Amino acid sequence: MAKDETDNIALASAYRLLAVGYRQSAETLNTTIETRSDGSPARLTAIPIYFLISHSAELLLKSALLKRGYAEGDLKKFDYRHNLNSLLAALQKKGVSVTPETIFLINGLHSQHQSHALRYSVLTDNGQKTFWPPLPLLFAMLDELLMLTRISTQGI
């Protein structure tokens, strides 16, 4: 195995591990929030959960791309930095199938993740609509993305 491939596997594993940690933290916080009848949050105390889920999705997409030959430097380029839509498109160009539900959720999370709205400005962005889908849908999305990063003996 070439050094770059080994580096990619190590970095992909680190991203995967961080993503799982963020997801577990979101699940812990999820036990304490109030939700509406449709499963969306009833209070702004859910902001950290959505931030953790968005960042977990970014890391899982990057992990899946590293596993499929993308170089670390490529993922640091502006086109991919915090850009969930570009990361997803790159993964799909590699021939990876992603469900329509996951595509919808990533598209919904994309702009608030890329603009760092959940970190800095969600409370002050006048006119910006925050994407608050029901959390069970987001956890299912993360499950799907996690499966794209699993260890394989098939070479992918």
DAWOBEL-V186603 format. One record per pair of residues at least 6 apart in sequence whose C-alpha atoms are under 6 Angstrom apart, sorted by sequence separation. I is the first residue (numbers start at 1). GAP is how many residues later the second one is. If there is no record, write none. Layout:
[[I:GAP] [I:GAP]]
This chain:
[[35:6] [36:6] [80:6] [35:7] [80:7] [34:8] [26:23] [84:26] [22:30] [83:31] [82:32] [22:34] [19:37] [102:39] [19:40] [15:44] [16:44] [15:48] [12:51] [12:54] [8:58] [51:67] [64:84] [60:85] [64:85] [40:92] [40:93] [40:94] [39:95]]
